[in-house]
Every structure is written in C-alpha cells, then in structure tokens.
C-alpha cells in the first residue's frame, strides 16, 4: 500500500464587486413594418423605486429594462495579509 501526501492550499479571501449599468435602448420600433429604427434613448432611468414594477420601466423612453444594453463591470478585491511589494 502506497502512502499519499495531500497538500491543501489555502487561498486568500477574494471578493468580487459587480456593478450593472444599462446603456442605450436597442428596441426596434419599426420591426412590424420590416424596418429598423431605435428611439435614441442613451441610458436607462428607472421610473420608480427599487423593488417595484415601475423600476423596470425606463422613464425616458417607456420601454422595459431588457431592451437596454446591459453593461457589467466586475472588480476583484483581494484582502491579502502580505505587505505590498515595492519593486525591489
């Protein structure tokens, strides 16, 4: 019988910080006539408080939030216990 050595690596705790922003509206208003036309709304603005159904409707163009381009920014935050190196 062979013995095995198991090495357990312990990673420093990391935290991912995500922020979601909704950009320009991409709803095709001329789809029913076979064309392509957007309304020019540049950014989603909620028309109600967070948690209500009105928060999913854009105050500028009146369409649902799903029609707006979703932009996710992820930032990795590491709470390391070792001091930062100064490059020497």
C-alpha atoms as an extended CHARMM CRD file, in Angstrom:
* protein
*
        88  EXT
         1         1  UNK       CA              0.0000000000        0.0000000000        0.0000000000  PROA      1               0.0000000000
         2         2  UNK       CA              1.3830000000        3.3780000000       -1.0190000000  PROA      2               0.0000000000
         3         3  UNK       CA              1.0250000000        6.4570000000        1.0990000000  PROA      3               0.0000000000
         4         4  UNK       CA             -0.2210000000        9.6480000000       -0.4470000000  PROA      4               0.0000000000
         5         5  UNK       CA              0.5740000000       13.1230000000        0.6680000000  PROA      5               0.0000000000
         6         6  UNK       CA             -2.2110000000       15.6360000000        0.2340000000  PROA      6               0.0000000000
         7         7  UNK       CA             -1.3490000000       19.3040000000        0.1240000000  PROA      7               0.0000000000
         8         8  UNK       CA             -4.1780000000       21.7090000000        0.8720000000  PROA      8               0.0000000000
         9         9  UNK       CA             -3.7000000000       25.1990000000       -0.4770000000  PROA      9               0.0000000000
        10        10  UNK       CA             -5.3840000000       27.9790000000        1.3010000000  PROA      10              0.0000000000
        11        11  UNK       CA             -6.3290000000       30.9190000000       -0.8740000000  PROA      11              0.0000000000
        12        12  UNK       CA             -6.6360000000       34.4330000000        0.4050000000  PROA      12              0.0000000000
        13        13  UNK       CA            -10.2720000000       35.5110000000        0.5280000000  PROA      13              0.0000000000
        14        14  UNK       CA            -11.3730000000       37.3520000000       -2.5840000000  PROA      14              0.0000000000
        15        15  UNK       CA            -14.4320000000       39.3970000000       -3.1350000000  PROA      15              0.0000000000
        16        16  UNK       CA            -15.9840000000       40.2370000000       -6.4850000000  PROA      16              0.0000000000
        17        17  UNK       CA            -17.7170000000       43.5760000000       -6.6880000000  PROA      17              0.0000000000
        18        18  UNK       CA            -20.1750000000       43.8120000000       -9.5730000000  PROA      18              0.0000000000
        19        19  UNK       CA            -21.9290000000       46.8490000000      -10.8280000000  PROA      19              0.0000000000
        20        20  UNK       CA            -24.5800000000       46.6030000000      -13.5330000000  PROA      20              0.0000000000
        21        21  UNK       CA            -25.4610000000       49.5690000000      -15.6740000000  PROA      21              0.0000000000
        22        22  UNK       CA            -27.9650000000       49.6980000000      -18.5130000000  PROA      22              0.0000000000
        23        23  UNK       CA            -26.9380000000       51.7510000000      -21.5470000000  PROA      23              0.0000000000
        24        24  UNK       CA            -28.6900000000       52.7770000000      -24.7310000000  PROA      24              0.0000000000
        25        25  UNK       CA            -32.0620000000       51.3970000000      -25.7790000000  PROA      25              0.0000000000
        26        26  UNK       CA            -31.9400000000       48.8180000000      -28.5700000000  PROA      26              0.0000000000
        27        27  UNK       CA            -35.6670000000       48.3240000000      -29.0900000000  PROA      27              0.0000000000
        28        28  UNK       CA            -36.6010000000       48.1560000000      -32.7830000000  PROA      28              0.0000000000
        29        29  UNK       CA            -39.7170000000       50.3020000000      -33.1280000000  PROA      29              0.0000000000
        30        30  UNK       CA            -40.0910000000       49.5880000000      -36.8640000000  PROA      30              0.0000000000
        31        31  UNK       CA            -39.9930000000       45.7830000000      -36.6500000000  PROA      31              0.0000000000
        32        32  UNK       CA            -43.6930000000       45.4220000000      -37.5160000000  PROA      32              0.0000000000
        33        33  UNK       CA            -43.1480000000       47.1370000000      -40.9020000000  PROA      33              0.0000000000
        34        34  UNK       CA            -39.8880000000       45.3340000000      -41.6820000000  PROA      34              0.0000000000
        35        35  UNK       CA            -37.5420000000       48.2090000000      -40.9140000000  PROA      35              0.0000000000
        36        36  UNK       CA            -35.1020000000       49.1520000000      -38.2140000000  PROA      36              0.0000000000
        37        37  UNK       CA            -35.4450000000       52.2610000000      -36.0590000000  PROA      37              0.0000000000
        38        38  UNK       CA            -34.3930000000       52.9630000000      -32.4870000000  PROA      38              0.0000000000
        39        39  UNK       CA            -35.6180000000       55.8850000000      -30.4050000000  PROA      39              0.0000000000
        40        40  UNK       CA            -32.2080000000       57.2350000000      -29.3440000000  PROA      40              0.0000000000
        41        41  UNK       CA            -32.5940000000       56.7630000000      -25.5950000000  PROA      41              0.0000000000
        42        42  UNK       CA            -28.9950000000       56.7890000000      -24.3270000000  PROA      42              0.0000000000
        43        43  UNK       CA            -29.3630000000       55.4060000000      -20.7910000000  PROA      43              0.0000000000
        44        44  UNK       CA            -31.9090000000       53.5190000000      -18.7060000000  PROA      44              0.0000000000
        45        45  UNK       CA            -33.5250000000       55.6180000000      -15.9880000000  PROA      45              0.0000000000
        46        46  UNK       CA            -35.9020000000       53.7710000000      -13.6660000000  PROA      46              0.0000000000
        47        47  UNK       CA            -39.3110000000       55.3960000000      -13.3900000000  PROA      47              0.0000000000
        48        48  UNK       CA            -39.9640000000       54.0340000000       -9.8820000000  PROA      48              0.0000000000
        49        49  UNK       CA            -38.3770000000       52.9080000000       -6.6330000000  PROA      49              0.0000000000
        50        50  UNK       CA            -36.1700000000       49.8040000000       -6.4910000000  PROA      50              0.0000000000
        51        51  UNK       CA            -38.2340000000       46.6760000000       -5.8500000000  PROA      51              0.0000000000
        52        52  UNK       CA            -41.3830000000       47.8920000000       -7.5850000000  PROA      52              0.0000000000
        53        53  UNK       CA            -42.5760000000       47.0080000000      -11.0770000000  PROA      53              0.0000000000
        54        54  UNK       CA            -42.0700000000       50.6320000000      -12.1370000000  PROA      54              0.0000000000
        55        55  UNK       CA            -38.3210000000       50.2200000000      -11.5420000000  PROA      55              0.0000000000
        56        56  UNK       CA            -38.1720000000       48.0180000000      -14.6620000000  PROA      56              0.0000000000
        57        57  UNK       CA            -39.6730000000       50.6950000000      -16.9370000000  PROA      57              0.0000000000
        58        58  UNK       CA            -37.4830000000       53.4180000000      -18.4530000000  PROA      58              0.0000000000
        59        59  UNK       CA            -38.6150000000       56.9380000000      -17.6000000000  PROA      59              0.0000000000
        60        60  UNK       CA            -37.0970000000       58.3530000000      -20.8090000000  PROA      60              0.0000000000
        61        61  UNK       CA            -38.4550000000       56.0120000000      -23.4850000000  PROA      61              0.0000000000
        62        62  UNK       CA            -41.1160000000       53.9680000000      -21.6550000000  PROA      62              0.0000000000
        63        63  UNK       CA            -39.8210000000       50.5210000000      -22.6140000000  PROA      63              0.0000000000
        64        64  UNK       CA            -38.7290000000       47.6190000000      -20.3950000000  PROA      64              0.0000000000
        65        65  UNK       CA            -35.2090000000       47.4510000000      -18.9930000000  PROA      65              0.0000000000
        66        66  UNK       CA            -34.4690000000       44.3040000000      -21.0550000000  PROA      66              0.0000000000
        67        67  UNK       CA            -34.3440000000       46.4220000000      -24.2330000000  PROA      67              0.0000000000
        68        68  UNK       CA            -31.3960000000       48.3950000000      -22.8840000000  PROA      68              0.0000000000
        69        69  UNK       CA            -27.8200000000       47.2190000000      -23.3710000000  PROA      69              0.0000000000
        70        70  UNK       CA            -26.5250000000       45.5900000000      -20.1720000000  PROA      70              0.0000000000
        71        71  UNK       CA            -23.0010000000       46.5400000000      -19.1100000000  PROA      71              0.0000000000
        72        72  UNK       CA            -21.4400000000       44.5510000000      -16.2420000000  PROA      72              0.0000000000
        73        73  UNK       CA            -18.2800000000       45.7720000000      -14.5620000000  PROA      73              0.0000000000
        74        74  UNK       CA            -16.5310000000       43.3050000000      -12.2510000000  PROA      74              0.0000000000
        75        75  UNK       CA            -13.7960000000       44.3250000000       -9.8380000000  PROA      75              0.0000000000
        76        76  UNK       CA            -11.8200000000       41.7190000000       -7.8800000000  PROA      76              0.0000000000
        77        77  UNK       CA            -10.9130000000       42.8520000000       -4.3790000000  PROA      77              0.0000000000
        78        78  UNK       CA             -8.3180000000       40.7810000000       -2.5330000000  PROA      78              0.0000000000
        79        79  UNK       CA             -7.8200000000       41.2810000000        1.1770000000  PROA      79              0.0000000000
        80        80  UNK       CA             -4.2490000000       39.9880000000        1.3310000000  PROA      80              0.0000000000
        81        81  UNK       CA             -2.3470000000       39.7450000000        4.5860000000  PROA      81              0.0000000000
        82        82  UNK       CA              1.1010000000       40.1180000000        2.9980000000  PROA      82              0.0000000000
        83        83  UNK       CA              2.5400000000       43.6380000000        2.6430000000  PROA      83              0.0000000000
        84        84  UNK       CA              2.6560000000       45.0680000000       -0.8810000000  PROA      84              0.0000000000
        85        85  UNK       CA              5.9810000000       44.7960000000       -2.6660000000  PROA      85              0.0000000000
        86        86  UNK       CA              7.8300000000       47.9680000000       -3.5750000000  PROA      86              0.0000000000
        87        87  UNK       CA              9.5550000000       46.5020000000       -6.6550000000  PROA      87              0.0000000000
        88        88  UNK       CA             12.9740000000       45.8720000000       -5.1250000000  PROA      88              0.0000000000
